Amino acid sequence: MGSFDNGQTVEVMGQVRGVQMNPPGNGGGGTFQLLLENGDVIVSPYPEEWHLEVGAAFQANDVRRAVVSGIGEYSPDGKLQRIREIESFSVAWADDWQPAFQRRAKLRSDT
C-alpha cells in the first residue's frame, strides 16, 4: 500500500455497512465500515464502550447516519483512506428517513 499523510482531523457522515468485533482478549471494540455520501467505503476502529452505538447505527442504517470524527489517513492525492483513531461517534437521521421508515412499515404490514 502507498504512503499515507497521517494525523489529519476528519469528520464524515455515512451509513454503517458492516461491523466486525475484535475477538475476546484483543482489547474489545472492533472496526466498522462506513459508506460515505460520495460512494467511498472507509474503515474505522471503535473502542469497546461504543459497541452499542455502532451496532445500533448498523441495524438502523436505512434511516440513521453515523457522524464520525477522528484522525484520518489520506492517500498522497488527498483521498480519505481510513480513520485511524476515532474521537467521537454519534448518529443523525438520514435526509430521506421518512420514505425509508414508510417502506419498513409497509413491509411489516404485509406480513
VMD Tcl script that builds the backbone (N, CA, C; Angstrom):
set m [mol new atoms 333]
animate dup $m
set s [atomselect $m all]
$s set {name element resname resid chain x y z} {
  {N N MET 1 A 0.836 -1.159 0.000}
  {CA C MET 1 A 0.000 0.000 0.000}
  {C C MET 1 A 0.891 1.235 0.000}
  {N N GLY 2 A 0.401 2.340 -0.572}
  {CA C GLY 2 A 1.187 3.561 -0.671}
  {C C GLY 2 A 1.348 4.245 0.666}
  {N N SER 3 A 2.109 5.322 0.667}
  {CA C SER 3 A 2.312 6.046 1.911}
  {C C SER 3 A 1.106 6.935 2.184}
  {N N PHE 4 A 0.850 7.186 3.454}
  {CA C PHE 4 A -0.284 7.983 3.863}
  {C C PHE 4 A 0.200 9.220 4.585}
  {N N ASP 5 A -0.549 10.308 4.458}
  {CA C ASP 5 A -0.326 11.505 5.245}
  {C C ASP 5 A -1.176 11.323 6.495}
  {N N ASN 6 A -0.537 10.998 7.610}
  {CA C ASN 6 A -1.258 10.644 8.823}
  {C C ASN 6 A -1.500 11.854 9.707}
  {N N GLY 7 A -2.524 11.744 10.524}
  {CA C GLY 7 A -2.729 12.704 11.584}
  {C C GLY 7 A -3.597 13.896 11.249}
  {N N GLN 8 A -4.382 13.850 10.197}
  {CA C GLN 8 A -5.272 14.962 9.894}
  {C C GLN 8 A -6.650 14.714 10.489}
  {N N THR 9 A -7.200 15.737 11.124}
  {CA C THR 9 A -8.532 15.635 11.702}
  {C C THR 9 A -9.564 15.523 10.587}
  {N N VAL 10 A -10.550 14.675 10.807}
  {CA C VAL 10 A -11.592 14.456 9.805}
  {C C VAL 10 A -12.933 14.292 10.515}
  {N N GLU 11 A -14.003 14.745 9.843}
  {CA C GLU 11 A -15.364 14.456 10.288}
  {C C GLU 11 A -16.152 14.046 9.059}
  {N N VAL 12 A -16.768 12.889 9.119}
  {CA C VAL 12 A -17.531 12.362 7.984}
  {C C VAL 12 A -18.874 11.847 8.464}
  {N N MET 13 A -19.802 11.771 7.521}
  {CA C MET 13 A -21.110 11.184 7.798}
  {C C MET 13 A -21.346 10.085 6.772}
  {N N GLY 14 A -21.902 8.984 7.229}
  {CA C GLY 14 A -22.177 7.908 6.295}
  {C C GLY 14 A -23.018 6.815 6.917}
  {N N GLN 15 A -23.262 5.807 6.115}
  {CA C GLN 15 A -24.077 4.665 6.508}
  {C C GLN 15 A -23.155 3.557 7.020}
  {N N VAL 16 A -23.408 3.074 8.221}
  {CA C VAL 16 A -22.631 1.956 8.762}
  {C C VAL 16 A -23.051 0.702 8.009}
  {N N ARG 17 A -22.110 0.102 7.275}
  {CA C ARG 17 A -22.420 -1.016 6.393}
  {C C ARG 17 A -21.929 -2.364 6.918}
  {N N GLY 18 A -21.074 -2.368 7.888}
  {CA C GLY 18 A -20.581 -3.622 8.442}
  {C C GLY 18 A -19.872 -3.365 9.747}
  {N N VAL 19 A -19.963 -4.316 10.671}
  {CA C VAL 19 A -19.306 -4.208 11.977}
  {C C VAL 19 A -18.565 -5.505 12.233}
  {N N GLN 20 A -17.324 -5.392 12.639}
  {CA C GLN 20 A -16.511 -6.563 12.981}
  {C C GLN 20 A -16.006 -6.378 14.409}
  {N N MET 21 A -16.446 -7.258 15.298}
  {CA C MET 21 A -15.977 -7.183 16.693}
  {C C MET 21 A -14.631 -7.871 16.804}
  {N N ASN 22 A -13.755 -7.313 17.646}
  {CA C ASN 22 A -12.482 -7.963 17.925}
  {C C ASN 22 A -12.726 -9.249 18.707}
  {N N PRO 23 A -11.876 -10.268 18.501}
  {CA C PRO 23 A -12.007 -11.493 19.288}
  {C C PRO 23 A -11.781 -11.209 20.779}
  {N N PRO 24 A -12.350 -12.028 21.655}
  {CA C PRO 24 A -12.126 -11.848 23.097}
  {C C PRO 24 A -10.632 -11.822 23.408}
  {N N GLY 25 A -10.260 -10.949 24.316}
  {CA C GLY 25 A -8.860 -10.845 24.715}
  {C C GLY 25 A -8.045 -9.887 23.867}
  {N N ASN 26 A -8.647 -9.288 22.832}
  {CA C ASN 26 A -7.926 -8.341 21.983}
  {C C ASN 26 A -8.316 -6.899 22.275}
  {N N GLY 27 A -8.697 -6.604 23.503}
  {CA C GLY 27 A -8.971 -5.233 23.887}
  {C C GLY 27 A -10.378 -4.751 23.614}
  {N N GLY 28 A -11.285 -5.630 23.202}
  {CA C GLY 28 A -12.652 -5.202 22.937}
  {C C GLY 28 A -12.738 -4.322 21.711}
  {N N GLY 29 A -13.919 -3.766 21.498}
  {CA C GLY 29 A -14.112 -2.908 20.335}
  {C C GLY 29 A -14.067 -3.688 19.047}
  {N N GLY 30 A -13.670 -2.995 17.986}
  {CA C GLY 30 A -13.595 -3.629 16.684}
  {C C GLY 30 A -13.445 -2.588 15.603}
  {N N THR 31 A -13.984 -2.898 14.432}
  {CA C THR 31 A -13.953 -1.967 13.314}
  {C C THR 31 A -15.331 -1.939 12.658}
  {N N PHE 32 A -15.599 -0.858 11.944}
  {CA C PHE 32 A -16.824 -0.784 11.162}
  {C C PHE 32 A -16.522 -0.142 9.825}
  {N N GLN 33 A -17.361 -0.487 8.848}
  {CA C GLN 33 A -17.261 0.107 7.518}
  {C C GLN 33 A -18.294 1.218 7.417}
  {N N LEU 34 A -17.877 2.323 6.815}
  {CA C LEU 34 A -18.740 3.474 6.662}
  {C C LEU 34 A -18.833 3.830 5.185}
  {N N LEU 35 A -20.065 3.793 4.644}
  {CA C LEU 35 A -20.321 4.182 3.267}
  {C C LEU 35 A -20.564 5.682 3.240}
  {N N LEU 36 A -19.653 6.426 2.611}
  {CA C LEU 36 A -19.761 7.874 2.564}
  {C C LEU 36 A -20.727 8.313 1.471}
  {N N GLU 37 A -21.143 9.559 1.522}
  {CA C GLU 37 A -22.080 10.106 0.544}
  {C C GLU 37 A -21.552 9.994 -0.885}
  {N N ASN 38 A -20.224 10.062 -1.064}
  {CA C ASN 38 A -19.638 10.009 -2.412}
  {C C ASN 38 A -19.460 8.577 -2.919}
  {N N GLY 39 A -19.885 7.577 -2.130}
  {CA C GLY 39 A -19.797 6.186 -2.549}
  {C C GLY 39 A -18.560 5.457 -2.060}
  {N N ASP 40 A -17.599 6.186 -1.478}
  {CA C ASP 40 A -16.406 5.543 -0.920}
  {C C ASP 40 A -16.769 4.788 0.355}
  {N N VAL 41 A -16.078 3.686 0.598}
  {CA C VAL 41 A -16.227 2.938 1.837}
  {C C VAL 41 A -14.902 3.027 2.576}
  {N N ILE 42 A -14.958 3.498 3.821}
  {CA C ILE 42 A -13.757 3.572 4.648}
  {C C ILE 42 A -13.964 2.710 5.880}
  {N N VAL 43 A -12.881 2.391 6.537}
  {CA C VAL 43 A -12.909 1.566 7.739}
  {C C VAL 43 A -12.447 2.410 8.914}
  {N N SER 44 A -13.079 2.208 10.044}
  {CA C SER 44 A -12.720 2.913 11.262}
  {C C SER 44 A -12.731 1.942 12.437}
  {N N PRO 45 A -11.767 2.080 13.344}
  {CA C PRO 45 A -11.835 1.297 14.576}
  {C C PRO 45 A -12.836 1.953 15.525}
  {N N TYR 46 A -13.303 1.182 16.495}
  {CA C TYR 46 A -14.105 1.777 17.562}
  {C C TYR 46 A -13.756 1.082 18.877}
  {N N PRO 47 A -13.790 1.836 19.981}
  {CA C PRO 47 A -13.498 1.235 21.289}
  {C C PRO 47 A -14.694 0.445 21.808}
  {N N GLU 48 A -14.426 -0.454 22.704}
  {CA C GLU 48 A -15.456 -1.340 23.247}
  {C C GLU 48 A -16.644 -0.579 23.826}
  {N N GLU 49 A -16.399 0.559 24.467}
  {CA C GLU 49 A -17.502 1.286 25.115}
  {C C GLU 49 A -18.497 1.879 24.107}
  {N N TRP 50 A -18.178 1.900 22.818}
  {CA C TRP 50 A -19.097 2.411 21.798}
  {C C TRP 50 A -19.738 1.289 20.987}
  {N N HIS 51 A -19.630 0.059 21.447}
  {CA C HIS 51 A -20.181 -1.055 20.678}
  {C C HIS 51 A -21.695 -0.941 20.482}
  {N N LEU 52 A -22.440 -0.558 21.515}
  {CA C LEU 52 A -23.894 -0.461 21.386}
  {C C LEU 52 A -24.280 0.604 20.364}
  {N N GLU 53 A -23.610 1.761 20.391}
  {CA C GLU 53 A -23.920 2.837 19.454}
  {C C GLU 53 A -23.609 2.428 18.016}
  {N N VAL 54 A -22.449 1.800 17.814}
  {CA C VAL 54 A -22.055 1.369 16.468}
  {C C VAL 54 A -23.004 0.283 15.968}
  {N N GLY 55 A -23.318 -0.680 16.832}
  {CA C GLY 55 A -24.242 -1.748 16.452}
  {C C GLY 55 A -25.635 -1.224 16.135}
  {N N ALA 56 A -26.111 -0.259 16.917}
  {CA C ALA 56 A -27.437 0.315 16.666}
  {C C ALA 56 A -27.455 1.082 15.344}
  {N N ALA 57 A -26.374 1.793 15.024}
  {CA C ALA 57 A -26.298 2.521 13.754}
  {C C ALA 57 A -26.299 1.540 12.584}
  {N N PHE 58 A -25.661 0.389 12.761}
  {CA C PHE 58 A -25.658 -0.631 11.719}
  {C C PHE 58 A -27.067 -1.193 11.509}
  {N N GLN 59 A -27.764 -1.475 12.597}
  {CA C GLN 59 A -29.107 -2.054 12.498}
  {C C GLN 59 A -30.111 -1.092 11.884}
  {N N ALA 60 A -29.926 0.204 12.087}
  {CA C ALA 60 A -30.869 1.207 11.570}
  {C C ALA 60 A -30.255 1.993 10.418}
  {N N ASN 61 A -29.387 1.349 9.635}
  {CA C ASN 61 A -28.625 2.094 8.633}
  {C C ASN 61 A -29.476 2.635 7.488}
  {N N ASP 62 A -30.735 2.223 7.381}
  {CA C ASP 62 A -31.583 2.793 6.335}
  {C C ASP 62 A -32.171 4.140 6.747}
  {N N VAL 63 A -32.230 4.431 8.038}
  {CA C VAL 63 A -32.809 5.695 8.497}
  {C C VAL 63 A -31.856 6.538 9.342}
  {N N ARG 64 A -30.729 5.997 9.718}
  {CA C ARG 64 A -29.768 6.726 10.552}
  {C C ARG 64 A -28.419 6.782 9.845}
  {N N ARG 65 A -27.680 7.854 10.078}
  {CA C ARG 65 A -26.325 8.016 9.550}
  {C C ARG 65 A -25.383 8.263 10.714}
  {N N ALA 66 A -24.220 7.675 10.638}
  {CA C ALA 66 A -23.196 7.887 11.653}
  {C C ALA 66 A -22.421 9.148 11.322}
  {N N VAL 67 A -22.119 9.922 12.338}
  {CA C VAL 67 A -21.259 11.095 12.221}
  {C C VAL 67 A -20.009 10.769 13.030}
  {N N VAL 68 A -18.893 10.643 12.332}
  {CA C VAL 68 A -17.664 10.171 12.955}
  {C C VAL 68 A -16.587 11.237 12.809}
  {N N SER 69 A -15.897 11.520 13.901}
  {CA C SER 69 A -14.729 12.397 13.808}
  {C C SER 69 A -13.552 11.684 14.443}
  {N N GLY 70 A -12.381 12.023 13.952}
  {CA C GLY 70 A -11.177 11.385 14.455}
  {C C GLY 70 A -9.974 11.797 13.636}
  {N N ILE 71 A -9.000 10.922 13.611}
  {CA C ILE 71 A -7.767 11.150 12.863}
  {C C ILE 71 A -7.814 10.289 11.611}
  {N N GLY 72 A -7.771 10.936 10.455}
  {CA C GLY 72 A -7.869 10.233 9.191}
  {C C GLY 72 A -6.519 10.004 8.549}
  {N N GLU 73 A -6.460 8.979 7.735}
  {CA C GLU 73 A -5.282 8.707 6.905}
  {C C GLU 73 A -5.686 8.946 5.458}
  {N N TYR 74 A -4.886 9.732 4.768}
  {CA C TYR 74 A -5.178 10.133 3.396}
  {C C TYR 74 A -4.113 9.604 2.451}
  {N N SER 75 A -4.520 9.330 1.222}
  {CA C SER 75 A -3.577 8.942 0.175}
  {C C SER 75 A -2.821 10.204 -0.265}
  {N N PRO 76 A -1.716 10.044 -1.004}
  {CA C PRO 76 A -0.966 11.207 -1.475}
  {C C PRO 76 A -1.811 12.175 -2.315}
  {N N ASP 77 A -2.872 11.679 -2.965}
  {CA C ASP 77 A -3.717 12.569 -3.758}
  {C C ASP 77 A -4.842 13.212 -2.941}
  {N N GLY 78 A -4.823 13.025 -1.619}
  {CA C GLY 78 A -5.763 13.695 -0.731}
  {C C GLY 78 A -7.053 12.962 -0.466}
  {N N LYS 79 A -7.185 11.718 -0.901}
  {CA C LYS 79 A -8.403 10.944 -0.691}
  {C C LYS 79 A -8.354 10.255 0.673}
  {N N LEU 80 A -9.431 10.384 1.429}
  {CA C LEU 80 A -9.511 9.714 2.727}
  {C C LEU 80 A -9.490 8.211 2.524}
  {N N GLN 81 A -8.566 7.532 3.180}
  {CA C GLN 81 A -8.431 6.080 3.055}
  {C C GLN 81 A -9.094 5.339 4.213}
  {N N ARG 82 A -8.905 5.860 5.421}
  {CA C ARG 82 A -9.499 5.226 6.595}
  {C C ARG 82 A -9.398 6.178 7.767}
  {N N ILE 83 A -10.092 5.858 8.829}
  {CA C ILE 83 A -9.943 6.592 10.081}
  {C C ILE 83 A -9.062 5.752 10.979}
  {N N ARG 84 A -7.969 6.330 11.407}
  {CA C ARG 84 A -7.005 5.605 12.228}
  {C C ARG 84 A -7.428 5.587 13.690}
  {N N GLU 85 A -7.974 6.700 14.151}
  {CA C GLU 85 A -8.360 6.816 15.556}
  {C C GLU 85 A -9.671 7.582 15.631}
  {N N ILE 86 A -10.656 7.002 16.283}
  {CA C ILE 86 A -11.966 7.640 16.392}
  {C C ILE 86 A -11.994 8.493 17.656}
  {N N GLU 87 A -12.540 9.694 17.532}
  {CA C GLU 87 A -12.657 10.588 18.688}
  {C C GLU 87 A -14.097 10.762 19.130}
  {N N SER 88 A -15.035 10.716 18.175}
  {CA C SER 88 A -16.448 10.778 18.545}
  {C C SER 88 A -17.279 10.005 17.533}
  {N N PHE 89 A -18.404 9.500 18.013}
  {CA C PHE 89 A -19.344 8.745 17.187}
  {C C PHE 89 A -20.732 9.153 17.632}
  {N N SER 90 A -21.528 9.653 16.700}
  {CA C SER 90 A -22.917 9.987 17.000}
  {C C SER 90 A -23.755 9.606 15.787}
  {N N VAL 91 A -25.061 9.678 15.940}
  {CA C VAL 91 A -25.940 9.331 14.830}
  {C C VAL 91 A -26.896 10.478 14.566}
  {N N ALA 92 A -27.350 10.567 13.317}
  {CA C ALA 92 A -28.313 11.575 12.894}
  {C C ALA 92 A -29.301 10.902 11.954}
  {N N TRP 93 A -30.479 11.480 11.855}
  {CA C TRP 93 A -31.457 10.957 10.910}
  {C C TRP 93 A -30.945 11.155 9.501}
  {N N ALA 94 A -31.150 10.167 8.659}
  {CA C ALA 94 A -30.843 10.313 7.242}
  {C C ALA 94 A -31.829 11.320 6.647}
  {N N ASP 95 A -31.391 12.038 5.629}
  {CA C ASP 95 A -32.267 13.032 4.998}
  {C C ASP 95 A -33.547 12.415 4.471}
  {N N ASP 96 A -33.462 11.173 4.026}
  {CA C ASP 96 A -34.635 10.519 3.455}
  {C C ASP 96 A -35.245 9.501 4.421}
  {N N TRP 97 A -35.236 9.815 5.708}
  {CA C TRP 97 A -35.686 8.840 6.697}
  {C C TRP 97 A -37.178 8.526 6.570}
  {N N GLN 98 A -37.999 9.487 6.141}
  {CA C GLN 98 A -39.429 9.209 6.071}
  {C C GLN 98 A -39.766 8.144 5.026}
  {N N PRO 99 A -39.249 8.230 3.775}
  {CA C PRO 99 A -39.542 7.153 2.823}
  {C C PRO 99 A -39.019 5.795 3.294}
  {N N ALA 100 A -37.827 5.788 3.905}
  {CA C ALA 100 A -37.269 4.522 4.393}
  {C C ALA 100 A -38.135 3.959 5.515}
  {N N PHE 101 A -38.608 4.827 6.410}
  {CA C PHE 101 A -39.459 4.390 7.501}
  {C C PHE 101 A -40.786 3.853 6.963}
  {N N GLN 102 A -41.349 4.527 5.957}
  {CA C GLN 102 A -42.603 4.075 5.376}
  {C C GLN 102 A -42.439 2.728 4.682}
  {N N ARG 103 A -41.286 2.517 3.997}
  {CA C ARG 103 A -41.026 1.210 3.374}
  {C C ARG 103 A -40.971 0.129 4.438}
  {N N ARG 104 A -40.280 0.410 5.538}
  {CA C ARG 104 A -40.169 -0.564 6.627}
  {C C ARG 104 A -41.550 -0.868 7.209}
  {N N ALA 105 A -42.371 0.169 7.434}
  {CA C ALA 105 A -43.708 -0.031 7.989}
  {C C ALA 105 A -44.574 -0.832 7.022}
  {N N LYS 106 A -44.468 -0.572 5.724}
  {CA C LYS 106 A -45.236 -1.310 4.719}
  {C C LYS 106 A -44.827 -2.782 4.717}
  {N N LEU 107 A -43.526 -3.045 4.787}
  {CA C LEU 107 A -43.073 -4.425 4.816}
  {C C LEU 107 A -43.625 -5.170 6.028}
  {N N ARG 108 A -43.659 -4.492 7.172}
  {CA C ARG 108 A -44.190 -5.129 8.374}
  {C C ARG 108 A -45.689 -5.394 8.243}
  {N N SER 109 A -46.428 -4.477 7.614}
  {CA C SER 109 A -47.873 -4.649 7.497}
  {C C SER 109 A -48.240 -5.728 6.471}
  {N N ASP 110 A -47.307 -6.040 5.570}
  {CA C ASP 110 A -47.552 -7.066 4.563}
  {C C ASP 110 A -47.385 -8.487 5.100}
  {N N THR 111 A -46.825 -8.608 6.299}
  {CA C THR 111 A -46.569 -9.952 6.845}
  {C C THR 111 A -47.693 -10.433 7.717}
}
mol reanalyze $m
mol bondsrecalc $m
mol representation Tube
mol addrep $m
